[in-house]
Amino acid sequence: MLQTKREQVISHIRFLREELREMHLGIKEDDLFPEPGELRGLMTQLEALLELLEGNTKIQSNSEAA
């Protein structure tokens, strides 16, 4: 199960990095800012990643307390 969460985190990070790279290039080369919906989508992805990581942290801290 731990490996599955790790793979999920890695997948999320790779996706977010690629999306942010594309946005950065668009701003840098074309002076085009991303659509608000794109930014909201990335924020949702970041929140999902944070929840996944916090859930994992809570499990680890509970087992450490025992």
Secondary structure, 3 states (H helix, E strand, C coil): CHHHHHHHHHHHHHHHHHHHHHHHHHHHHHCCCCCHHHHHHHHHHHHHHHHHHHHHHHHHHHHHHC
